[in-house]
Amino acid sequence: MTTARVTLIEERLRTALAPERLEIVDDSAAHAGHAGAREGGHFTIRIVTTAFAGKTLIQRHRLIHAAVADLMRREIHALSIQKAQTPDEARFSTTET
């Protein structure tokens, strides 16, 4: 079921935001036994898209949540957005060490 959930999340995000890079990690196993885990999985995402250009962090998160809104509670119990960057921001952050 979790693979199907990852696929659903990926489809929604790719359709809505056309990301250049997208990583979805299923963290559900780490939350086994948690009451909310029965209603949906726990996921962490990292996404890079031009759709975020000129948007604040809150606006970016709202775009992500809007893209997966129909999956919340049923397929997604918790969604952690680890990174939501534009391609320029992602390039800059990978050159820093």
N, CA, C and O atoms as a GROMACS GRO file, in nm:
protein
  388
    1MET      N    1   0.082  -0.120   0.000
    1MET     CA    2   0.000   0.000   0.000
    1MET      C    3   0.086   0.126   0.000
    1MET      O    4   0.050   0.225  -0.064
    2THR      N    5   0.200   0.124   0.070
    2THR     CA    6   0.281   0.245   0.077
    2THR      C    7   0.340   0.279  -0.059
    2THR      O    8   0.354   0.397  -0.091
    3THR      N    9   0.376   0.179  -0.139
    3THR     CA   10   0.428   0.208  -0.272
    3THR      C   11   0.320   0.276  -0.355
    3THR      O   12   0.349   0.369  -0.431
    4ALA      N   13   0.196   0.230  -0.342
    4ALA     CA   14   0.084   0.293  -0.412
    4ALA      C   15   0.066   0.437  -0.364
    4ALA      O   16   0.035   0.526  -0.443
    5ARG      N   17   0.084   0.458  -0.237
    5ARG     CA   18   0.070   0.594  -0.182
    5ARG      C   19   0.179   0.686  -0.237
    5ARG      O   20   0.150   0.800  -0.274
    6VAL      N   21   0.300   0.639  -0.242
    6VAL     CA   22   0.410   0.719  -0.297
    6VAL      C   23   0.379   0.754  -0.442
    6VAL      O   24   0.401   0.867  -0.485
    7THR      N   25   0.329   0.657  -0.517
    7THR     CA   26   0.295   0.681  -0.657
    7THR      C   27   0.185   0.787  -0.669
    7THR      O   28   0.194   0.874  -0.755
    8LEU      N   29   0.083   0.779  -0.585
    8LEU     CA   30  -0.024   0.880  -0.587
    8LEU      C   31   0.029   1.019  -0.556
    8LEU      O   32  -0.005   1.115  -0.625
    9ILE      N   33   0.113   1.030  -0.454
    9ILE     CA   34   0.171   1.159  -0.416
    9ILE      C   35   0.256   1.212  -0.531
    9ILE      O   36   0.247   1.330  -0.567
   10GLU      N   37   0.338   1.126  -0.588
   10GLU     CA   38   0.424   1.168  -0.699
   10GLU      C   39   0.341   1.217  -0.818
   10GLU      O   40   0.372   1.320  -0.877
   11GLU      N   41   0.236   1.144  -0.852
   11GLU     CA   42   0.150   1.185  -0.964
   11GLU      C   43   0.089   1.323  -0.940
   11GLU      O   44   0.087   1.407  -1.030
   12ARG      N   45   0.040   1.346  -0.819
   12ARG     CA   46  -0.024   1.475  -0.788
   12ARG      C   47   0.077   1.589  -0.798
   12ARG      O   48   0.048   1.694  -0.855
   13LEU      N   49   0.196   1.568  -0.740
   13LEU     CA   50   0.297   1.673  -0.740
   13LEU      C   51   0.352   1.699  -0.880
   13LEU      O   52   0.375   1.814  -0.917
   14ARG      N   53   0.374   1.595  -0.956
   14ARG     CA   54   0.424   1.613  -1.093
   14ARG      C   55   0.322   1.686  -1.180
   14ARG      O   56   0.358   1.773  -1.259
   15THR      N   57   0.196   1.652  -1.165
   15THR     CA   58   0.090   1.717  -1.243
   15THR      C   59   0.076   1.864  -1.206
   15THR      O   60   0.066   1.950  -1.293
   16ALA      N   61   0.075   1.893  -1.077
   16ALA     CA   62   0.050   2.030  -1.030
   16ALA      C   63   0.172   2.121  -1.040
   16ALA      O   64   0.157   2.240  -1.069
   17LEU      N   65   0.291   2.067  -1.017
   17LEU     CA   66   0.408   2.153  -1.001
   17LEU      C   67   0.522   2.127  -1.100
   17LEU      O   68   0.619   2.202  -1.101
   18ALA      N   69   0.512   2.024  -1.182
   18ALA     CA   70   0.615   1.991  -1.282
   18ALA      C   71   0.757   2.003  -1.226
   18ALA      O   72   0.838   2.080  -1.279
   19PRO      N   73   0.789   1.928  -1.121
   19PRO     CA   74   0.921   1.943  -1.059
   19PRO      C   75   1.035   1.893  -1.147
   19PRO      O   76   1.020   1.797  -1.223
   20GLU      N   77   1.150   1.959  -1.133
   20GLU     CA   78   1.272   1.912  -1.197
   20GLU      C   79   1.330   1.796  -1.117
   20GLU      O   80   1.387   1.702  -1.172
   21ARG      N   81   1.312   1.805  -0.986
   21ARG     CA   82   1.356   1.698  -0.896
   21ARG      C   83   1.248   1.676  -0.793
   21ARG      O   84   1.187   1.771  -0.744
   22LEU      N   85   1.227   1.549  -0.760
   22LEU     CA   86   1.127   1.515  -0.660
   22LEU      C   87   1.172   1.388  -0.589
   22LEU      O   88   1.201   1.287  -0.653
   23GLU      N   89   1.178   1.395  -0.458
   23GLU     CA   90   1.211   1.278  -0.378
   23GLU      C   91   1.102   1.263  -0.271
   23GLU      O   92   1.071   1.358  -0.199
   24ILE      N   93   1.046   1.144  -0.263
   24ILE     CA   94   0.944   1.114  -0.164
   24ILE      C   95   0.994   0.996  -0.083
   24ILE      O   96   1.022   0.889  -0.138
   25VAL      N   97   1.004   1.014   0.047
   25VAL     CA   98   1.050   0.908   0.136
   25VAL      C   99   0.931   0.865   0.222
   25VAL      O  100   0.864   0.948   0.285
   26ASP      N  101   0.906   0.736   0.223
   26ASP     CA  102   0.798   0.680   0.305
   26ASP      C  103   0.855   0.651   0.443
   26ASP      O  104   0.935   0.558   0.460
   27ASP      N  105   0.814   0.730   0.542
   27ASP     CA  106   0.860   0.715   0.680
   27ASP      C  107   0.761   0.636   0.765
   27ASP      O  108   0.774   0.633   0.887
   28SER      N  109   0.663   0.574   0.703
   28SER     CA  110   0.554   0.510   0.776
   28SER      C  111   0.601   0.404   0.875
   28SER      O  112   0.546   0.392   0.984
   29ALA      N  113   0.702   0.326   0.837
   29ALA     CA  114   0.749   0.219   0.925
   29ALA      C  115   0.798   0.273   1.059
   29ALA      O  116   0.786   0.205   1.161
   30ALA      N  117   0.852   0.393   1.058
   30ALA     CA  118   0.901   0.453   1.182
   30ALA      C  119   0.788   0.497   1.274
   30ALA      O  120   0.811   0.531   1.390
   31HIS      N  121   0.667   0.496   1.222
   31HIS     CA  122   0.551   0.541   1.300
   31HIS      C  123   0.452   0.429   1.325
   31HIS      O  124   0.338   0.454   1.364
   32ALA      N  125   0.494   0.306   1.304
   32ALA     CA  126   0.406   0.190   1.327
   32ALA      C  127   0.357   0.193   1.472
   32ALA      O  128   0.434   0.218   1.564
   33GLY      N  129   0.229   0.168   1.488
   33GLY     CA  130   0.171   0.170   1.621
   33GLY      C  131   0.114   0.304   1.660
   33GLY      O  132   0.034   0.313   1.753
   34HIS      N  133   0.153   0.408   1.590
   34HIS     CA  134   0.100   0.542   1.612
   34HIS      C  135  -0.046   0.542   1.566
   34HIS      O  136  -0.077   0.491   1.459
   35ALA      N  137  -0.134   0.597   1.646
   35ALA     CA  138  -0.278   0.592   1.616
   35ALA      C  139  -0.311   0.647   1.478
   35ALA      O  140  -0.393   0.589   1.408
   36GLY      N  141  -0.250   0.755   1.439
   36GLY     CA  142  -0.279   0.816   1.310
   36GLY      C  143  -0.226   0.738   1.192
   36GLY      O  144  -0.271   0.760   1.079
   37ALA      N  145  -0.132   0.648   1.216
   37ALA     CA  146  -0.071   0.572   1.107
   37ALA      C  147  -0.173   0.480   1.039
   37ALA      O  148  -0.151   0.439   0.925
   38ARG      N  149  -0.282   0.448   1.106
   38ARG     CA  150  -0.385   0.363   1.045
   38ARG      C  151  -0.462   0.437   0.937
   38ARG      O  152  -0.514   0.374   0.845
   39GLU      N  153  -0.471   0.570   0.946
   39GLU     CA  154  -0.546   0.648   0.849
   39GLU      C  155  -0.465   0.687   0.726
   39GLU      O  156  -0.522   0.731   0.627
   40GLY      N  157  -0.337   0.673   0.730
   40GLY     CA  158  -0.252   0.711   0.617
   40GLY      C  159  -0.106   0.705   0.656
   40GLY      O  160  -0.073   0.687   0.773
   41GLY      N  161  -0.020   0.721   0.558
   41GLY     CA  162   0.123   0.710   0.582
   41GLY      C  163   0.188   0.841   0.620
   41GLY      O  164   0.128   0.948   0.613
   42HIS      N  165   0.315   0.829   0.660
   42HIS     CA  166   0.400   0.943   0.694
   42HIS      C  167   0.504   0.956   0.582
   42HIS      O  168   0.572   0.859   0.548
   43PHE      N  169   0.517   1.075   0.526
   43PHE     CA  170   0.606   1.095   0.414
   43PHE      C  171   0.687   1.222   0.429
   43PHE      O  172   0.641   1.321   0.487
   44THR      N  173   0.810   1.218   0.376
   44THR     CA  174   0.898   1.335   0.369
   44THR      C  175   0.923   1.362   0.222
   44THR      O  176   0.950   1.270   0.145
   45ILE      N  177   0.913   1.488   0.183
   45ILE     CA  178   0.940   1.521   0.043
   45ILE      C  179   1.046   1.630   0.032
   45ILE      O  180   1.061   1.716   0.118
   46ARG      N  181   1.118   1.622  -0.079
   46ARG     CA  182   1.210   1.725  -0.124
   46ARG      C  183   1.173   1.751  -0.269
   46ARG      O  184   1.165   1.658  -0.350
   47ILE      N  185   1.151   1.877  -0.302
   47ILE     CA  186   1.103   1.910  -0.436
   47ILE      C  187   1.170   2.036  -0.488
   47ILE      O  188   1.189   2.134  -0.414
   48VAL      N  189   1.205   2.033  -0.616
   48VAL     CA  190   1.266   2.147  -0.683
   48VAL      C  191   1.181   2.176  -0.807
   48VAL      O  192   1.165   2.089  -0.894
   49THR      N  193   1.128   2.298  -0.816
   49THR     CA  194   1.044   2.334  -0.931
   49THR      C  195   1.046   2.485  -0.954
   49THR      O  196   1.060   2.564  -0.861
   50THR      N  197   1.032   2.522  -1.080
   50THR     CA  198   1.023   2.663  -1.114
   50THR      C  199   0.892   2.724  -1.065
   50THR      O  200   0.879   2.846  -1.057
   51ALA      N  201   0.794   2.641  -1.032
   51ALA     CA  202   0.666   2.690  -0.981
   51ALA      C  203   0.681   2.768  -0.851
   51ALA      O  204   0.591   2.843  -0.812
   52PHE      N  205   0.793   2.750  -0.783
   52PHE     CA  206   0.816   2.819  -0.656
   52PHE      C  207   0.880   2.956  -0.673
   52PHE      O  208   0.896   3.029  -0.575
   53ALA      N  209   0.917   2.993  -0.794
   53ALA     CA  210   0.982   3.122  -0.818
   53ALA      C  211   0.892   3.236  -0.770
   53ALA      O  212   0.775   3.244  -0.805
   54GLY      N  213   0.950   3.324  -0.689
   54GLY     CA  214   0.878   3.440  -0.638
   54GLY      C  215   0.780   3.409  -0.526
   54GLY      O  216   0.705   3.498  -0.484
   55LYS      N  217   0.779   3.286  -0.477
   55LYS     CA  218   0.686   3.245  -0.371
   55LYS      C  219   0.758   3.237  -0.237
   55LYS      O  220   0.875   3.201  -0.229
   56THR      N  221   0.685   3.273  -0.132
   56THR     CA  222   0.739   3.258   0.004
   56THR      C  223   0.735   3.109   0.041
   56THR      O  224   0.673   3.029  -0.028
   57LEU      N  225   0.800   3.075   0.150
   57LEU     CA  226   0.800   2.937   0.196
   57LEU      C  227   0.658   2.890   0.225
   57LEU      O  228   0.621   2.777   0.190
   58ILE      N  229   0.579   2.974   0.287
   58ILE     CA  230   0.440   2.936   0.318
   58ILE      C  231   0.361   2.916   0.189
   58ILE      O  232   0.282   2.821   0.181
   59GLN      N  233   0.380   3.000   0.090
   59GLN     CA  234   0.311   2.984  -0.038
   59GLN      C  235   0.352   2.853  -0.106
   59GLN      O  236   0.269   2.786  -0.167
   60ARG      N  237   0.479   2.818  -0.097
   60ARG     CA  238   0.528   2.693  -0.154
   60ARG      C  239   0.461   2.574  -0.087
   60ARG      O  240   0.416   2.480  -0.153
   61HIS      N  241   0.456   2.579   0.046
   61HIS     CA  242   0.394   2.469   0.121
   61HIS      C  243   0.246   2.458   0.087
   61HIS      O  244   0.192   2.348   0.076
   62ARG      N  245   0.181   2.572   0.070
   62ARG     CA  246   0.039   2.570   0.033
   62ARG      C  247   0.018   2.507  -0.104
   62ARG      O  248  -0.079   2.434  -0.124
   63LEU      N  249   0.107   2.535  -0.198
   63LEU     CA  250   0.098   2.473  -0.330
   63LEU      C  251   0.112   2.321  -0.320
   63LEU      O  252   0.039   2.246  -0.385
   64ILE      N  253   0.206   2.277  -0.239
   64ILE     CA  254   0.227   2.133  -0.221
   64ILE      C  255   0.104   2.069  -0.158
   64ILE      O  256   0.055   1.967  -0.206
   65HIS      N  257   0.056   2.130  -0.051
   65HIS     CA  258  -0.062   2.076   0.018
   65HIS      C  259  -0.186   2.077  -0.072
   65HIS      O  260  -0.267   1.984  -0.066
   66ALA      N  261  -0.201   2.179  -0.154
   66ALA     CA  262  -0.314   2.184  -0.247
   66ALA      C  263  -0.306   2.070  -0.348
   66ALA      O  264  -0.408   2.012  -0.387
   67ALA      N  265  -0.185   2.038  -0.391
   67ALA     CA  266  -0.166   1.932  -0.491
   67ALA      C  267  -0.205   1.794  -0.437
   67ALA      O  268  -0.248   1.707  -0.514
   68VAL      N  269  -0.190   1.774  -0.307
   68VAL     CA  270  -0.220   1.642  -0.248
   68VAL      C  271  -0.341   1.646  -0.154
   68VAL      O  272  -0.364   1.552  -0.078
   69ALA      N  273  -0.418   1.753  -0.161
   69ALA     CA  274  -0.529   1.773  -0.067
   69ALA      C  275  -0.625   1.654  -0.064
   69ALA      O  276  -0.674   1.617   0.043
   70ASP      N  277  -0.653   1.595  -0.179
   70ASP     CA  278  -0.748   1.484  -0.182
   70ASP      C  279  -0.692   1.357  -0.118
   70ASP      O  280  -0.767   1.263  -0.091
   71LEU      N  281  -0.561   1.354  -0.094
   71LEU     CA  282  -0.499   1.236  -0.033
   71LEU      C  283  -0.483   1.248   0.119
   71LEU      O  284  -0.456   1.150   0.187
   72MET      N  285  -0.501   1.370   0.170
   72MET     CA  286  -0.483   1.391   0.314
   72MET      C  287  -0.589   1.314   0.392
   72MET      O  288  -0.705   1.304   0.352
   73ARG      N  289  -0.546   1.259   0.504
   73ARG     CA  290  -0.627   1.178   0.596
   73ARG      C  291  -0.653   1.037   0.545
   73ARG      O  292  -0.652   0.943   0.624
   74ARG      N  293  -0.676   1.020   0.415
   74ARG     CA  294  -0.702   0.887   0.363
   74ARG      C  295  -0.571   0.815   0.330
   74ARG      O  296  -0.552   0.700   0.370
   75GLU      N  297  -0.484   0.880   0.258
   75GLU     CA  298  -0.357   0.820   0.216
   75GLU      C  299  -0.237   0.880   0.288
   75GLU      O  300  -0.136   0.813   0.307
   76ILE      N  301  -0.249   1.006   0.328
   76ILE     CA  302  -0.140   1.077   0.396
   76ILE      C  303  -0.187   1.118   0.535
   76ILE      O  304  -0.286   1.190   0.549
   77HIS      N  305  -0.116   1.073   0.636
   77HIS     CA  306  -0.144   1.119   0.772
   77HIS      C  307  -0.053   1.236   0.806
   77HIS      O  308  -0.095   1.332   0.870
   78ALA      N  309   0.075   1.227   0.763
   78ALA     CA  310   0.173   1.332   0.794
   78ALA      C  311   0.261   1.354   0.672
   78ALA      O  312   0.308   1.260   0.609
   79LEU      N  313   0.284   1.481   0.641
   79LEU     CA  314   0.367   1.519   0.528
   79LEU      C  315   0.471   1.620   0.576
   79LEU      O  316   0.437   1.731   0.617
   80SER      N  317   0.596   1.580   0.570
   80SER     CA  318   0.705   1.668   0.609
   80SER      C  319   0.772   1.720   0.481
   80SER      O  320   0.819   1.642   0.399
   81ILE      N  321   0.774   1.851   0.466
   81ILE     CA  322   0.836   1.911   0.348
   81ILE      C  323   0.976   1.955   0.390
   81ILE      O  324   0.995   2.060   0.451
   82GLN      N  325   1.072   1.872   0.356
   82GLN     CA  326   1.210   1.898   0.399
   82GLN      C  327   1.273   2.011   0.319
   82GLN      O  328   1.343   2.096   0.374
   83LYS      N  329   1.250   2.011   0.187
   83LYS     CA  330   1.301   2.118   0.101
   83LYS      C  331   1.199   2.147  -0.007
   83LYS      O  332   1.141   2.055  -0.065
   84ALA      N  333   1.177   2.273  -0.033
   84ALA     CA  334   1.090   2.320  -0.141
   84ALA      C  335   1.163   2.437  -0.206
   84ALA      O  336   1.153   2.551  -0.160
   85GLN      N  337   1.237   2.406  -0.312
   85GLN     CA  338   1.328   2.505  -0.370
   85GLN      C  339   1.302   2.529  -0.518
   85GLN      O  340   1.242   2.446  -0.587
   86THR      N  341   1.350   2.643  -0.565
   86THR     CA  342   1.355   2.670  -0.709
   86THR      C  343   1.483   2.603  -0.760
   86THR      O  344   1.570   2.570  -0.680
   87PRO      N  345   1.495   2.583  -0.890
   87PRO     CA  346   1.619   2.526  -0.943
   87PRO      C  347   1.743   2.608  -0.909
   87PRO      O  348   1.848   2.552  -0.878
   88ASP      N  349   1.732   2.742  -0.912
   88ASP     CA  350   1.847   2.827  -0.876
   88ASP      C  351   1.886   2.807  -0.730
   88ASP      O  352   2.005   2.800  -0.699
   89GLU      N  353   1.790   2.798  -0.642
   89GLU     CA  354   1.819   2.776  -0.500
   89GLU      C  355   1.885   2.640  -0.478
   89GLU      O  356   1.977   2.627  -0.398
   90ALA      N  357   1.838   2.540  -0.550
   90ALA     CA  358   1.894   2.405  -0.537
   90ALA      C  359   2.038   2.400  -0.586
   90ALA      O  360   2.123   2.336  -0.525
   91ARG      N  361   2.064   2.468  -0.697
   91ARG     CA  362   2.201   2.473  -0.749
   91ARG      C  363   2.294   2.542  -0.651
   91ARG      O  364   2.407   2.496  -0.628
   92PHE      N  365   2.247   2.652  -0.592
   92PHE     CA  366   2.328   2.727  -0.496
   92PHE      C  367   2.356   2.641  -0.372
   92PHE      O  368   2.468   2.639  -0.323
   93SER      N  369   2.255   2.572  -0.322
   93SER     CA  370   2.272   2.494  -0.199
   93SER      C  371   2.361   2.373  -0.219
   93SER      O  372   2.423   2.326  -0.124
   94THR      N  373   2.370   2.320  -0.342
   94THR     CA  374   2.457   2.205  -0.365
   94THR      C  375   2.602   2.247  -0.384
   94THR      O  376   2.692   2.164  -0.374
   95THR      N  377   2.627   2.376  -0.413
   95THR     CA  378   2.764   2.422  -0.428
   95THR      C  379   2.824   2.466  -0.295
   95THR      O  380   2.946   2.484  -0.285
   96GLU      N  381   2.739   2.483  -0.194
   96GLU     CA  382   2.789   2.520  -0.061
   96GLU      C  383   2.842   2.396   0.010
   96GLU      O  384   2.782   2.289   0.003
   97THR      N  385   2.953   2.412   0.078
   97THR     CA  386   3.005   2.304   0.163
   97THR      C  387   3.069   2.360   0.286
   97THR      O  388   3.119   2.284   0.369
   0.00000   0.00000   0.00000
